[in-house]
Amino acid sequence: MSKASLVSIIDGNHSVSWAVAEVVGSAGFSVLVFPSAEEFIQSDQMPNTACLVVDVQLPGMSGLQLQSHLAAASRHIPIIFIAVPRDEKARAMAFEAGAVNVLDPSGDKALLKEIRLILKSQDAEGRTGADRPWP
């Protein structure tokens, strides 16, 4: 896998993050798991990450706060949020701030479809790392 196909998963729930990682990894994508937004930010993997899958409700910095932090730092990484189905306020806020999608935690097929669309778009434009044109 090229570094342009790295999917970083950020979720404070160990069992959820590893289940998502299993689904994404079994589809052929490179995957890294982070238990918090802070650990992702402090890692050296931000420039290598083509797509983020983030829980809206993280311990410490929330998923929406991470989205704001990345935008303020001009780190334009496409984000797919995972949110409980009835959290309409979080969904609306995520979309307003530029989220690619907000999915139900059990939506494996929808998640893989979104990741493929993001990576296909990046490949078509020849973009990797921080030069991606995502809001």
C-alpha positions as CSV (number, residue, x, y, z in Angstrom):
1,M,0.0,0.0,0.0
2,S,1.2,3.4,-0.8
3,K,1.2,6.0,2.0
4,A,-1.5,7.8,0.0
5,S,-3.9,5.0,1.0
6,L,-3.4,5.2,4.8
7,V,-6.6,5.3,6.7
8,S,-6.2,6.5,10.3
9,I,-9.0,5.5,12.7
10,I,-9.5,7.6,15.9
11,D,-11.9,6.1,18.5
12,G,-11.6,5.9,22.2
13,N,-13.5,2.6,22.4
14,H,-10.9,-0.1,21.8
15,S,-13.4,-2.7,20.6
16,V,-15.0,-0.3,18.1
17,S,-11.7,1.0,16.7
18,W,-10.3,-2.4,16.2
19,A,-13.5,-3.7,14.6
20,V,-13.4,-0.7,12.2
21,A,-9.7,-1.4,11.5
22,E,-10.5,-5.0,10.7
23,V,-13.1,-4.0,8.2
24,V,-11.0,-1.3,6.6
25,G,-7.8,-3.5,6.6
26,S,-9.6,-6.5,5.1
27,A,-10.6,-4.2,2.1
28,G,-6.9,-3.8,1.4
29,F,-6.2,-0.4,3.0
30,S,-3.3,0.4,5.3
31,V,-4.7,1.2,8.7
32,L,-3.5,2.9,11.9
33,V,-5.5,3.2,15.1
34,F,-5.3,6.0,17.6
35,P,-7.2,6.1,20.9
36,S,-7.5,9.9,20.9
37,A,-7.3,12.9,18.8
38,E,-4.3,14.1,20.8
39,E,-2.3,10.9,20.0
40,F,-3.0,11.3,16.3
41,I,-1.9,15.0,16.3
42,Q,1.3,14.0,18.2
43,S,2.1,11.2,15.8
44,D,4.2,11.5,12.7
45,Q,1.4,10.0,10.6
46,M,-0.6,13.1,9.8
47,P,1.1,13.8,6.5
48,N,0.7,10.2,5.5
49,T,-3.0,9.9,6.3
50,A,-5.3,10.0,3.2
51,C,-8.5,9.7,5.2
52,L,-9.6,9.9,8.8
53,V,-12.4,7.8,10.4
54,V,-13.2,9.6,13.6
55,D,-15.7,9.0,16.4
56,V,-17.6,12.2,17.1
57,Q,-17.4,11.7,20.9
58,L,-13.8,11.1,21.8
59,P,-12.2,11.4,25.2
60,G,-10.4,14.7,25.6
61,M,-10.5,16.5,22.3
62,S,-13.8,15.6,20.5
63,G,-13.9,14.6,16.9
64,L,-15.4,18.0,16.0
65,Q,-12.7,19.8,17.9
66,L,-10.1,17.7,16.0
67,Q,-11.7,18.8,12.7
68,S,-11.5,22.4,13.8
69,H,-7.9,22.0,14.9
70,L,-6.9,20.4,11.6
71,A,-8.6,23.2,9.6
72,A,-6.9,25.9,11.6
73,A,-3.5,24.2,11.0
74,S,-4.3,23.9,7.2
75,R,-4.3,20.1,7.4
76,H,-7.0,19.2,4.9
77,I,-7.5,15.5,5.5
78,P,-10.9,14.1,4.5
79,I,-12.9,13.0,7.6
80,I,-15.6,10.4,7.9
81,F,-17.3,10.7,11.2
82,I,-18.8,7.8,13.1
83,A,-21.7,9.0,15.3
84,V,-24.7,7.5,17.0
85,P,-27.7,7.6,14.7
86,R,-29.7,10.1,16.7
87,D,-27.0,12.7,17.3
88,E,-28.4,15.1,14.6
89,K,-26.7,18.2,16.2
90,A,-23.2,16.5,15.9
91,R,-24.0,15.4,12.4
92,A,-25.0,18.9,11.3
93,M,-22.0,20.5,12.9
94,A,-19.6,18.0,11.2
95,F,-21.1,18.6,7.8
96,E,-21.0,22.4,8.3
97,A,-17.3,22.1,9.1
98,G,-16.6,20.1,6.0
99,A,-17.0,16.4,7.0
100,V,-17.1,14.0,4.0
101,N,-19.8,11.9,5.7
102,V,-21.2,11.0,9.1
103,L,-22.0,7.3,9.4
104,D,-23.7,4.9,11.8
105,P,-21.1,2.7,13.6
106,S,-22.5,-0.4,12.0
107,G,-22.3,0.9,8.4
108,D,-19.4,-1.2,7.1
109,K,-20.4,-1.1,3.5
110,A,-21.1,2.7,3.5
111,L,-17.7,3.3,5.3
112,L,-15.8,1.4,2.7
113,K,-17.6,3.1,-0.1
114,E,-16.7,6.5,1.2
115,I,-13.1,5.6,1.7
116,R,-12.9,4.3,-1.8
117,L,-14.4,7.4,-3.2
118,I,-12.0,9.6,-1.3
119,L,-8.9,7.7,-2.4
120,K,-10.1,7.4,-6.0
121,S,-10.6,11.1,-6.1
122,Q,-7.1,11.7,-4.7
123,D,-5.6,9.3,-7.1
124,A,-7.3,10.8,-10.1
125,E,-5.9,14.2,-9.1
126,G,-2.5,12.9,-8.3
127,R,-2.7,14.3,-4.8
128,T,-1.2,12.9,-1.6
129,G,-0.4,14.2,1.8
130,A,-1.1,17.8,2.7
131,D,-1.8,18.9,-0.9
132,R,-5.3,17.4,-1.0
133,P,-8.1,19.9,-1.9
134,W,-10.5,18.9,0.9
135,P,-12.2,21.6,2.9
